[in-house]
Amino acid sequence: MQNVRDVAFLSLLKCEKNKSYPNIEIDSAIEKHGLSGNDRAFYTALVYGTIERKITLDYIINKFSGRPIEKLDIEVFVILRMGVYQIMYMGGVPDHAACNESVELCKKNNKRSATGFVNGVLREVIRQKDSIEFPDRDNNPIAYLSVAYSYPSWLCSMWLKDYGILKCEGILSALNNSPDMTLRVNTLKASKDEILSFLAEKEIKCENGLYAKNAVRLLQSCPVSSLDILKDGRVFVQDEASQICAEVVGAVEGDTVIDTCSCPGGKSFSVALNMNNVGKIYSFDLHANKLSLVTKGAKRLGIDIIETREQDGSNYINELKGKADRVLVDAPCSGLGVIAKKPDLRYKEETAIERLPEIQYKILSASSNYVKEGGTLVYSTCTINIRENEGVVERFLDEHDDFEYVDFSVNGGVASKKGMLTLYPDIHKTDGFFIAKMKRKN
């Protein structure tokens, strides 16, 4: 088997050169090289961490390299990033090991001429790592936030404007920490107590969810995919924010529910379980190839009330107009609330996000046609962006006077204000998430 750092280097190089999705590359590399146990954990932490801290790492490299970083060979640049990350953020790795292994990577990848340079930069980082100066927090807060937490300037500027420096730092810091994995108990197959007992027998530390009634939080890292309870459908992985969203939908036995942007299906599954698998759920999505995830997932969980259909959410199916008791619009969004799980999302271009509110508004407006009089309309995103969240809902209510907001609370833990709730990773310990609840007037 290859050295774990060799595998990490190849993965990071692919992500940098080919703009590969890190999660797909990581899964592929783990399977290809048979990584398990400590090797798997180290590899995953090194790859995700190097991507997550890229802006900070580049700042440090630029400070000590004596060469413009854009002039460095990409292979040398990646090796330096890996080395600096281990020195700055992986306390279990001895500094000399991080330095020596980086030099060895140069030799293995035909970059022998760079060994002295890499060795010199990393040794300088080791000497000065406790006294590296970042931009001044008071005089240049955007630059400080960007470098200290490794986020693009435009995103730091947006959250600084929306939330102020303290709240902004809380969000950035929380999204740089790996969240606990949360399971949703499939109440068709098991009770939460049975799942908690199973995990206790396996000596996996866990606890009840903070808010959602069928949530179980894992308090340690473990290969969940190998657990029988996941394979046989007694649980599935779902963040507590998404479970809260499904509870806010409020579906009961016999309801007709439409999930207009359903893939990969988690919220449809949770809603179906809340209905005790009695009623009807239409799960739509723009991408037909993704709907197989919903079909396969429902079968594994023992859910048979879901019907999938390829459908552009910005249009509606006339035959279903006014037929739904509940409609969920989990709109396509910037995903800024799940950066902790997908660190590469922070590097999205600002222009790609600017166009989203208009798309979201069109989908919400079209989907509202499905709601019957007195029925419920829920809008949600996994982002913390006021323009994609409150901005879209307020515009919708201004332009659709047959709808009004509905306040809600979830198990006494979280409550809305004017029908809207934002879950923050630093406060609620969930994904960053937004939920709005409305109803069609009679």
C-alpha positions in Angstrom: 0.0 0.0 0.0 1.2 3.5 -0.8 2.4 5.9 1.9 -0.7 7.8 3.2 0.9 11.2 2.4 1.6 10.0 -1.2 -2.1 9.2 -1.6 -3.1 12.6 -0.1 -0.7 14.4 -2.4 -2.2 12.7 -5.5 -5.7 13.6 -4.3 -4.9 17.2 -3.6 -3.2 17.5 -7.0 -6.2 16.1 -8.8 -8.5 18.5 -6.9 -6.3 21.5 -7.8 -5.6 20.6 -11.4 -9.0 19.1 -12.4 -11.3 20.9 -10.0 -12.5 17.5 -8.8 -15.0 17.3 -6.0 -13.0 16.5 -2.8 -15.7 14.2 -1.4 -15.8 12.1 -4.6 -12.0 12.0 -4.8 -11.6 11.0 -1.2 -14.1 8.2 -1.4 -12.5 6.9 -4.6 -8.9 7.1 -3.1 -9.9 5.3 0.1 -11.4 2.4 -1.9 -8.6 2.3 -4.5 -5.8 2.2 -1.9 -7.6 0.2 0.8 -7.2 2.8 3.5 -8.7 2.0 6.8 -8.4 2.8 10.5 -5.8 5.4 11.4 -4.5 5.7 7.8 -8.0 6.5 6.5 -8.5 9.1 9.3 -5.1 10.7 8.7 -5.6 10.8 4.9 -9.1 12.3 5.2 -8.1 14.9 7.8 -5.0 15.9 5.7 -6.9 16.3 2.4 -10.0 18.0 3.8 -7.9 20.2 6.1 -5.5 21.3 3.4 -8.5 22.3 1.2 -10.3 24.0 4.1 -7.3 26.1 5.1 -6.0 26.9 1.6 -6.2 30.7 2.0 -4.4 30.7 5.3 -1.8 28.3 4.0 -1.1 30.4 1.0 -0.7 33.5 3.1 1.9 31.7 5.3 3.7 30.2 2.3 3.8 33.6 0.6 5.3 35.1 3.8 8.2 32.7 4.0 8.9 31.5 0.5 10.6 34.6 -0.9 9.0 33.7 -4.2 5.6 34.7 -5.6 3.4 31.7 -5.0 1.9 31.9 -8.5 5.4 31.2 -9.9 5.7 27.9 -8.0 5.2 24.6 -9.8 1.8 23.2 -8.8 3.3 20.0 -7.4 5.7 22.0 -5.1 2.8 24.3 -4.1 0.6 21.3 -3.1 3.5 19.7 -1.1 4.1 23.0 0.7 0.4 23.4 1.5 0.4 19.9 3.0 3.5 20.5 5.0 2.4 23.8 6.4 -1.0 22.3 7.3 0.5 19.5 9.3 2.8 22.0 11.1 0.1 24.5 11.9 -3.0 22.4 12.4 -2.1 18.7 13.0 -0.8 18.6 16.6 -0.2 14.9 16.5 2.3 15.2 13.7 5.9 16.1 14.8 7.2 19.1 13.0 10.3 17.3 11.8 8.1 14.5 10.3 6.0 17.0 8.4 9.2 18.7 7.0 11.0 15.5 6.2 8.0 13.8 4.6 7.4 16.9 2.4 11.0 16.7 1.2 10.5 13.0 0.4 7.4 13.9 -1.6 9.5 16.2 -3.8 12.0 13.4 -4.5 9.2 10.9 -5.3 7.5 13.3 -7.8 10.5 14.4 -9.8 11.0 17.7 -8.0 14.4 17.0 -6.4 15.5 20.5 -7.4 12.9 21.9 -5.0 13.9 19.9 -1.9 16.2 22.6 -0.5 13.5 25.3 -1.1 10.7 23.2 0.5 12.9 22.3 3.4 13.9 25.9 4.0 10.3 27.2 3.9 9.0 24.6 6.2 11.8 25.0 8.7 11.1 28.7 8.8 7.4 28.1 9.4 8.4 25.8 12.3 10.6 28.4 13.8 8.0 31.2 13.6 4.7 29.4 13.7 3.7 30.9 17.1 4.4 34.5 16.0 2.9 34.7 12.5 1.1 38.0 12.1 -2.3 38.1 10.3 -3.8 41.3 9.0 -5.0 43.7 11.7 -8.5 42.7 12.9 -9.5 46.3 13.7 -8.1 48.2 10.8 -8.7 45.6 8.1 -11.4 43.2 9.4 -12.2 41.6 6.0 -8.6 40.7 5.3 -8.2 39.4 8.9 -11.3 37.2 8.7 -10.3 35.9 5.3 -6.7 34.9 6.3 -7.5 33.8 9.9 -10.4 31.6 9.0 -9.6 30.8 5.3 -12.7 32.2 3.5 -12.8 34.4 0.4 -13.0 38.1 1.0 -16.4 38.5 -0.6 -17.9 35.9 1.8 -16.3 37.5 4.9 -17.6 40.9 3.7 -21.1 39.6 3.2 -21.4 38.0 6.7 -19.6 40.9 8.3 -22.2 43.3 6.9 -25.1 41.0 7.8 -24.0 39.9 11.3 -21.2 42.1 12.6 -17.7 41.0 13.5 -18.4 38.8 16.6 -21.3 36.8 15.0 -19.3 36.5 11.7 -16.3 35.1 13.6 -18.6 32.6 15.4 -20.0 31.3 12.1 -16.6 31.1 10.4 -15.1 29.3 13.3 -18.0 26.8 13.7 -17.9 26.0 10.0 -14.2 25.1 10.3 -14.9 22.3 12.8 -16.0 18.8 11.8 -19.6 18.4 13.0 -21.0 15.4 14.8 -22.7 12.9 12.5 -26.5 12.6 13.0 -28.7 9.7 12.3 -32.5 9.7 11.7 -34.2 6.7 13.2 -36.5 4.8 10.8 -39.5 4.4 13.0 -41.0 1.9 10.6 -38.2 -0.5 11.6 -36.9 0.5 15.0 -37.4 2.8 18.0 -34.9 5.3 19.1 -34.2 3.4 22.3 -33.4 0.3 20.2 -30.9 2.3 18.1 -29.3 3.8 21.2 -29.0 0.4 22.8 -27.4 -1.1 19.6 -24.8 1.7 19.4 -24.1 1.3 23.1 -23.4 -2.4 22.5 -21.0 -1.5 19.8 -19.3 1.0 22.2 -20.1 3.9 20.0 -20.7 7.1 22.0 -24.0 8.7 21.1 -26.8 10.8 22.5 -30.3 12.0 21.7 -30.6 14.8 19.2 -30.8 18.4 20.5 -34.2 19.2 18.9 -35.6 16.6 16.4 -37.5 13.8 18.1 -36.0 10.9 16.1 -32.4 12.2 15.9 -29.3 10.4 17.3 -26.0 12.2 17.4 -22.7 10.2 17.2 -20.1 11.7 19.5 -17.2 10.0 17.9 -15.9 9.2 14.5 -16.7 5.7 13.2 -17.2 3.9 9.9 -21.0 4.2 10.0 -21.3 2.8 6.5 -20.3 -0.6 7.9 -23.0 -0.6 10.6 -25.9 -3.1 10.1 -28.5 -0.5 11.2 -27.5 1.6 8.2 -27.3 -1.2 5.8 -30.7 -2.6 6.7 -32.5 0.7 6.8 -33.1 1.1 10.5 -31.4 4.5 10.3 -30.1 6.9 7.7 -27.7 9.8 7.9 -29.4 13.1 8.1 -28.4 16.3 9.8 -30.7 17.5 12.6 -31.4 20.7 10.7 -33.0 18.7 7.9 -34.9 16.6 10.4 -36.3 19.8 12.0 -37.4 21.0 8.5 -39.3 17.7 8.0 -41.0 18.2 11.3 -42.0 21.8 10.4 -43.8 20.5 7.3 -46.2 18.9 9.8 -47.4 16.1 7.6 -49.7 13.5 9.2 -51.2 10.2 8.1 -53.3 10.5 4.9 -51.8 13.8 3.7 -50.8 14.5 0.1 -47.3 16.1 0.2 -45.2 17.4 -2.7 -41.4 17.8 -2.3 -40.4 19.9 -5.3 -36.6 19.7 -5.1 -36.3 16.3 -3.4 -33.0 14.7 -4.3 -31.2 12.9 -2.8 -34.4 12.2 -0.8 -33.7 12.6 2.9 -36.5 15.1 3.6 -39.0 13.0 1.6 -38.0 10.0 3.7 -38.4 11.9 7.0 -41.7 13.3 6.0 -42.9 9.8 5.0 -41.8 8.4 8.3 -43.7 11.3 10.1 -46.7 10.1 8.2 -46.2 6.5 9.3 -46.0 5.6 5.6 -49.7 6.4 5.1 -50.7 8.9 2.5 -48.9 10.1 -0.7 -45.6 12.0 -1.4 -44.6 13.3 -4.8 -40.8 13.7 -5.0 -39.8 15.9 -7.9 -36.4 16.9 -9.1 -34.9 18.6 -12.2 -32.4 15.8 -12.7 -33.9 12.5 -13.6 -30.6 10.5 -13.0 -30.7 11.6 -9.3 -34.2 10.3 -8.7 -32.9 6.7 -8.6 -31.4 7.7 -5.2 -34.9 8.5 -3.9 -36.3 5.2 -5.3 -33.5 3.1 -3.9 -33.4 4.9 -0.5 -37.2 4.5 -0.1 -37.0 0.8 -0.8 -34.2 0.2 1.7 -36.2 2.1 4.3 -39.5 0.3 3.6 -41.3 3.4 2.4 -43.8 2.8 -0.4 -45.8 6.1 -0.5 -43.3 8.1 -2.6 -43.7 8.6 -6.3 -40.8 10.3 -8.2 -41.0 12.4 -11.2 -38.6 14.5 -13.3 -39.9 18.1 -13.0 -38.4 21.6 -13.3 -39.3 23.3 -10.1 -39.8 26.7 -11.8 -42.9 25.2 -13.5 -45.8 23.3 -12.0 -47.9 20.3 -13.0 -51.4 21.6 -13.7 -53.1 18.4 -12.8 -51.8 18.8 -9.2 -52.7 22.4 -8.8 -54.4 22.9 -5.4 -54.1 19.2 -4.5 -51.4 19.2 -1.8 -51.9 19.5 1.9 -48.2 20.3 2.3 -45.6 21.4 -0.1 -41.8 21.5 0.7 -39.5 23.7 -1.4 -36.0 22.8 -0.4 -34.5 25.1 -2.9 -31.2 24.8 -4.7 -28.9 27.2 -2.9 -25.3 28.3 -2.3 -24.8 25.6 0.4 -22.9 28.0 2.7 -24.4 26.4 5.7 -22.8 23.0 5.0 -19.2 24.2 4.5 -18.1 22.2 7.5 -18.9 19.0 5.6 -17.9 20.3 2.1 -15.0 22.7 2.7 -14.6 23.4 -1.0 -18.0 25.2 -1.1 -16.3 28.3 0.5 -14.5 28.9 -2.8 -17.6 29.4 -4.9 -17.6 32.5 -7.0 -19.7 35.4 -5.8 -21.3 35.7 -9.2 -22.6 32.2 -9.0 -24.5 33.0 -5.8 -25.9 36.4 -6.9 -28.3 34.7 -9.4 -29.7 32.2 -6.9 -32.5 34.4 -5.2 -34.3 34.9 -8.6 -34.2 31.1 -9.3 -35.4 30.3 -5.8 -38.2 32.8 -6.0 -39.4 31.3 -9.3 -39.4 27.8 -7.8 -41.2 28.9 -4.7 -43.9 30.8 -6.7 -44.5 27.9 -9.0 -44.6 25.4 -6.2 -47.2 27.5 -4.3 -49.7 26.5 -6.9 -49.8 23.0 -5.5 -51.0 24.1 -2.1 -54.7 23.7 -1.4 -56.7 26.3 0.7 -55.5 26.1 4.3 -52.5 24.0 3.2 -48.9 24.5 4.3 -46.0 25.8 2.2 -42.4 25.3 3.6 -39.4 26.9 2.1 -35.9 25.9 3.2 -32.2 26.2 2.2 -28.9 24.9 3.7 -27.3 28.4 3.5 -26.8 31.4 5.8 -27.4 34.1 3.2 -30.2 36.6 4.0 -30.8 37.3 0.3 -31.5 33.6 -0.4 -33.5 33.2 2.7 -35.6 36.1 4.3 -35.2 38.1 1.0 -36.9 35.4 -1.1 -39.7 34.7 1.5 -40.5 38.4 2.1 -40.7 39.0 -1.7 -43.0 36.0 -2.1 -45.4 37.1 0.7 -45.4 40.7 -0.7 -46.4 39.4 -4.1 -48.8 36.6 -3.0 -51.4 38.0 -0.7 -53.2 34.6 -0.6 -50.4 33.3 1.6 -49.3 34.3 5.2 -46.6 33.2 7.5 -47.2 30.7 10.3 -45.0 30.7 13.4 -43.8 27.4 14.7 -41.6 25.7 17.3 -39.9 22.3 17.4 -40.1 20.3 20.5 -39.7 23.4 22.7 -36.1 23.8 21.4 -36.2 26.3 18.6 -38.9 28.7 17.5 -39.5 31.0 14.5 -40.0 34.7 14.3 -42.6 35.8 11.7 -42.6 32.2 10.4 -38.9 32.2 9.7 -36.0 30.4 11.5 -32.3 30.4 10.8 -30.2 27.6 12.4 -26.6 28.7 13.0 -23.7 26.2 13.4 -22.2 28.1 16.2 -25.4 28.3 18.2 -27.5 25.3 17.3 -24.7 22.9 16.5 -26.4 21.9 13.2 -25.8 22.7 9.6 -26.5 26.3 8.8 -30.1 26.2 7.7 -33.1 28.3 7.0 -36.8 27.3 7.3 -39.9 29.4 6.6 -43.5 28.2 7.1 -46.5 29.7 5.3 -50.1 28.7 4.6 -52.6 29.5 1.9 -55.5 31.5 3.3 -59.0 30.0 3.1 
